[in-house]
Amino acid sequence: MEVTQRGKKLSLATIFFTFFVDNLCWSIVFPIFAPLFLDPKDHLFSPEMSVATRTTILGVFLMSFPLAQFFGAPLLGEFADRSGRKKALIVSVFLTLVGLAISAWSIENHHLVWLFVSRIITGIFAGNLSICLASVSDLSQSETHKIKNFGYLSVIAGFSFIIGAYMGGKLSDGTVSSVFNPAFPLWIATGLTAVNFFFVLFFFRETTEPDKSIHFDFLEGFHNIQKALQTPRLKMIYLIYFLFVFAWTILFQFTPVHLVSWFQFSNSEIGDVAAFMGICWAVGSGFISKLLLKKFTSLKVLEFSLLVFTVGCALVLVPKSIAGLLIILGICVVLAGIAWPLCTGVISNMAPMRMQGKVLGMSQSMQSLAMALSPLIGGAADHVASGLAFIIGAVASFAAGLLYFKLKI
């Protein structure tokens, strides 16, 4: 499908903005849920419920979003290939808006069931990451340009995380202002998503020729994983990606739990730490990655990132001071910011242009499954022993490194 140069620029800008808003809306809840679930004064649970039980329920709750994404992402990817990227974005952005509004209402009214429902809705339609990646691939002129654009997306993810996490921490903390409460940031996210919907509706130009021969499969997430495991080399790459995302999600999801349990951090303080993590991600993906790629191959950089990330995950529990913890967290997040676009670029480059939606949907399925299992396993592990989740993350990252070396050999 022919798109004018101006149309390409507008479309790419819209995709970058969509990616920014999606990640901001995703990160804005980062400082909210751990204090909300673990605070005995909150009305979501009985005050007598133990912290260990609350942590387990939090793990199940955190699982609901990526599990819904696991089913929704491949369907959205196929819908984008069948009916066009624009229609898929319109549907996903609008229903994300609905899910965010229900989340805000649920927190205000202390409805745990509806809060679960809202996270499932937003999870299903947060699968538009695969649409964003496929659209960027459509608009990229070469493999080098594609990896460069994926790098921009990673930088955007870092900056949106900084802004979202900081906003979520400050705007949910009643001690900062009497107007603020845990629902307030989600109403802000709803408004930003409404603006994003307007941009997609009026500024995005279709980037691919729809293929009406594609049929939907509601178990596509499972079938994607089955397909991904059929080719030996592709299987290894997907498994490395799965294990890396699993380890990163453990680190990401249970850092707030660690901060609340060990350091008694408030929403606002968790937001500050999250903003610091976002800065580290942006520095890793936008600056350090470029420096390393000038001197080393992408696979060499990926190898280094996986190895050092493994060590960092294992060392998170060692520091007894917040300064020491921040140093370890910062190193881990920088390395994750370097590794993510490299993994995505390798997977995308293995597929022909006409299959970008399908292949990136497969990678999204792997990512969503890893992000669904990690809070469930991490929550159960934390119930057994505080901090055990981080050890499990380190083991997963170590396994990714072993698979990488096997693939390399």
N, C-alpha and C positions, 0 to 999 in steps of 0.2 A: 504494500500500500504506500503510495507516494505521499509524503508529508513535506511541506515547505520548510525552509531553513528556520523561518520565524516560528512556524508551528512546532518544529522540533525543540526549539529553545523554550517555548512556553510549556510544552509537554514535559520536558526534562525538569524545568523549574517547579512545575506542579507536582511531579513525582518526588522531588527533593522536599518540597513543603509537606506533602502527604506523609513521607517517611519521618520528617521532623515531628509533626503533630502526633503520629502514631506512637513514636518512641517517647515523646513527652508525656502522653496520656498513660503509657505503660509505666514510666518511671515515677510519675507523680504520686502513685500509690505506694511506692517503695518505703517511705517512712511511716506510713499509716497503719498497715495491717498488723505488723508485729506488736506494737503497743496496744492496738485496739483489741487483739485477741489475748494478750498476756496480762493486761491491766485488770486486776481483780475488782476494780471499781466500775468497770464498764458493764453495761446492762445486757451485753450479748449472751453472757453465761451467768450461772449462779456463782456468787462470791466464794462458795466453798470448793469450787472445782480447782483441782491442782494445776500447777504450772505445767507439769509434764503432760497432762491430758490436754490442756489448752494448746501446747506446742504440737501435739499429734494432730489435733483438729485443724490447726493452722497449716500443717503440712498437707492435709487432704484438701483444704481450701485453696492453697497455692497450686495444687495439682490441677484443679478444675479448669483453670484458664488455659494452660498448654495442652491439656487433654482435649478440650473442645477445639483448640487450634489444630490438633493432630487430625481431627476429622474434617474441619472446615477448610484448612489450607489447600489440600489437593483438589477439593471440589471447586474452590475459588480459582485455582490455577487452571483447571480444566474449563471452567466457565469463561475464564479470560481468553483461552485458546479458541473456544467454540463461538463465543458471542462478542469477543473484543475486550481489550483492556479497559476501555472507558465504562462500559456497562458494569463490568465486575467491580470497578472502583466505586461507582455510584452506589451500588447495592451495599458493598462492604462498609463504606464510610458512613452511610445513613444509619445502618443498623448498629454500628459501633456507637454512634451518637445516642441511640435509644438505650443501649446497654449501660453506657456511662451515666445517663440520667437515672436509671433504675438503681445503680450502685449508690449514687448520692442520696437518693430517697431512702434506700434501705438502711444506710448508716444513720441518717437522721432519725429514723423510726425504730432502730434496733431490731430489724428483721433479718435474722441470719439466713433463713431459707431464701428470701428474695435476693440477698447479697450473693449467695451461691449462684442463683439463676442469672443474675446480672453478669457475673464473671464468666459464666458459660456462654452467654450471648456475645460479650465482647471478645471472648476467646475464639469463637467460631469465625467471627468476621475480622479478627486481627490477623487472619491468614493472608491478608492482602500484601504482606511482605513479599510473597512469591510473585504477586502481580507487579509490585514495584521493581523487583529484580528483573523480571521478564521484560518490563517496559524499558528499563535502562539498557538491557541487552539489545532490544530492538533499535534503540536510538544510538548505540555505540557503533563507531565506524570500523573498529578493528578489535582484536583480542587485547592489545595493549590499552586501547582507549576504554574497553570494557572494565578491565581491572582498575584502571584509574578512576572510572566512575563508581565502581564498587568501593574503592577507597574513600571517595567523597561521601558515600552513604555511611561508611563506618565513622567518619569524622562527624557527620550530622548526628549519628546515633550518640556519639560521645557528648556533643554540645547540648542536644535535646535532653539527654539524661541529666546533665548538670542542672539545666534550668528546671526540668520537671521535678527532680528530687529535691532541689532547694525550695521550690515553690510548695511542694507537698509537705515538707517539713515545717516551713514557717506558717503556711496558711491553715494547717491542721492543728496548730498548737495554740490553745486558748490562753496560755500565759503570755504569748506575744501580743495578742489583741483579743478582746472579748468577742469580737465579731467572728474570729476564726474558730473552726471546729473540724473534725475529721471528714465531714461531708463537703466542706467548702471548696477544697481543691478539685473535687470531682465535678462540681458545678462549673468551675473554670474550664476543666477539660472538655466538658460538654459544649460549652460556647466555642472553644477553639475548633472542635470537630465540626461544628456547624459552619464556621468560616472555611474550613478545609473542603466541605461538601460543595460550597459555592465555587471554589477554585476548580475542583474536578469537573463540575457541571459546565462551566463556561470557558475554561482555559485549556483543558486537556484535549489533545487531538489523538484520534485513534492511531496506534503505532503498528498494528498488524492486520493481516487479512483474516477475518473470522473463518473458522473451519467447522462447518455444520455437521461434519461426519463424526465428530467426537461425541461419545456417549458418556453420561454420568454414571459413576459407580460410588455408592455411599460408603463402601468399604475400601475406597481407593487408598486411604492411608495405610491399611494393612497390605494391600496389593502393591503399593509403592515400595514398601520395605521388602516384600518378597522379591520384586523385580530387582531392587538394588542389591540383593544378596545373591543374584544368579551369576553375574560375571565376576570372576575372582578378583581382578584388579579393582573394579568399581566397588565391589563389596568391601575391600580393605579400606578404600578411601572413605566410604560412607560410615564404616565402623569407627574409624579414627575421628571423623567429624562428630559422630554420636557420643563417643566417650569424652571428647573435649568439651562439648556443650553440656553434657551431664556434670562434669567436674566444675565448669564455670558457673552453672546454675546453682549447684550446692553452695559455692562460695558467695554468689550474689544473693540468694534467697535467705541464707542463714546468718549472714553478717548482721542484719538488724536484730535477730534473735540473740546472737552473741553479745551485741552491744547493750541490749536490754537486760539480759541475764547476768552478765559479768560486770558491766559498767553503769547500769541503771540509767541509760540514755533516754532522753525525751524525744518526741517526734522531731522537734526543731534540731536537736543535736544529731539525730540519725540523718536528717536531711542534709546537714553540713557534711557529714562523712560521705553520703551518697554523691554530693556535688564534687567532692574531692575525687571520688572514684571515676566520675564522669570526665573530669579534667585529665586524669591519668589515661583513660581510654582514648580520648581525643589526641593526646600527646603521642601515645603509642601508635595509633592507626594513621595519624596525619603527619607526624614529624619523624619519629624514630624509625618507623617502617620504611619511609622514603630513603633515609640515610643508609639503612641496612641493605635495601634492594639495589642501591647503586654499586655496592661492593660484593654482594653475594646473590646467589640464585634464590628464587622464591622458596624452593624446597629446603634449602639450607637454613633460611630464616625461620621457616615453619618448624624444622627440626630443633633448632635452638629454643624457640618459644615453648614448644611442648615440654622439653626437658626441664627448663628453669621454672615453668609454671607448675610442674609436678612438685618440685621442691618447695615452692612458695606455698602451695595448698597445705602441705604437711606441716609447715612452720607457723601457720596462722595462730595456733593455740599456744605457742611458746611465749610470746610477749605478755607480761603482766601489766604493762602500761599502755595507754592509748597511743602514745607516740610510736612505740615499737610496733603495735598492731597496724598503724597507718602505713608504716614503711613497708611491711610485708604485703598488705593489701594493695598498696600503690604499685609495687613491682608486678604482682599477679595481674592486675587490671591492665597495665601497660602491655604485658605479653598477650593477654586475651585480645586486646585491641589490634595487635599486630597479626595474630593468627586468624581471626575471623574472616577478613576479606581474602586472605590467601586460600583458605579452605573453600570459600564460595567460588573464587575464581577458578580453582582447579576443577571443581565439579562442573561449573558452567562450560569450561573449555572442552570438556569431554563430550559435549552434546552438540548436534547440529542446530542451526538457528531455528528451524521449524519446530524443534522439540524443547525449546528453552522453558516454556511454561510447565511442561511435563517433568523435565529433569529437575528444575528448581523446586517444583512442587514435591518431588521425591525427597530432596534435601530438606525441605521445610517439614515433611513428615518425620524424618529422622530427628530433626531439631526439636520438634514439638513433643515427640515421644520421650526424648531425653529430658526435656524441661518438665514433662509430666511426672516421670518416674523419680527424678531427683528430689523434689520436695516430699513425696510420699515416703521414699526410703530414708531421706534425711530426717524427716519428722519422727519416724519410728526409731531411727538410730539415736536421735537426741533424747527420746523418751527413755532409752536404755542408759545413756551416759551423755552428759552435756559436752558438746564439742565433737562427738564421734562422727557427726555428719561430715566434718572437714577432712577427717582421715579417709573416709570412704571416697570423697572427691579426689584426694591425692592418689588413691589406688586406681581410680578410673583414668586419671590423667597419665599415670605410669603405664597402664595398659595401652593407652593410645600411643604412647611413645614406643612401646615394644612392637606394636603392629606397624608403626611407621618404619622402624628399622627392618622388619621382616619384608615389607613392601619394597624398601630400598634395595635390599639384598637380592 
